[in-house]
Amino acid sequence: MFPTLRCIVRFYAEGFRGMTALGRTLWIVVLVKLFVMFAVLKLFFFPDFLAGKSDGERAAYVLEELTGQTTESG
């Protein structure tokens, strides 16, 4: 397993080392786009509905969202 993993790591390391300026620029663009998609958009468009709730409230919320059923607590 480790020799195969070592070959894969060496393959990518040599590829990045021998990359042209255009290739590096394109990789920077790809990484910036991924950062924007996963970090920035998550903050603004996917709020954390479960923040500040107890474990029981979280479980009830998830059950209701998945099945449409509510639980009786008390």
Stockholm file with secondary structure:
# STOCKHOLM 1.0

chainA/1-74         MFPTLRCIVRFYAEGFRGMTALGRTLWIVVLVKLFVMFAVLKLFFFPDFLAGKSDGERAAYVLEELTGQTTESG
#=GR chainA/1-74 SS CHHHHHHHHHHHHHHHHTCCHHHHHHHHHHHHHHHIIIIIHHHHHSCCTTTTCCHHHHHHHHHHHHHSCCCCCC
#=GC SS_cons        CHHHHHHHHHHHHHHHHTCCHHHHHHHHHHHHHHHIIIIIHHHHHSCCTTTTCCHHHHHHHHHHHHHSCCCCCC
//
